[in-house]
């Protein structure tokens, strides 16, 4: 799941070096995501995993996103 997410991050933010991205990497502080990038990543997640966000989710780290995706796929 982490590798898939890193590919999506690269798609949304091509300038980000995803080789060093870990579960603890912070989207805003470490990867310089802004509100537009977060929205674009959300759309990418919805399209890739075929779901829709029903409520607002506050992702801080890459691990938060991975855990959310694992939860919805159960």
Secondary structure, 3 states (H helix, E strand, C coil): CHHHHHHHHHHHCCCCCHHHCCCCCECCCCCCCCHHHHHHHHHHHHHHHCCCCCCCCCCCEHHHHHHHHHHHCC
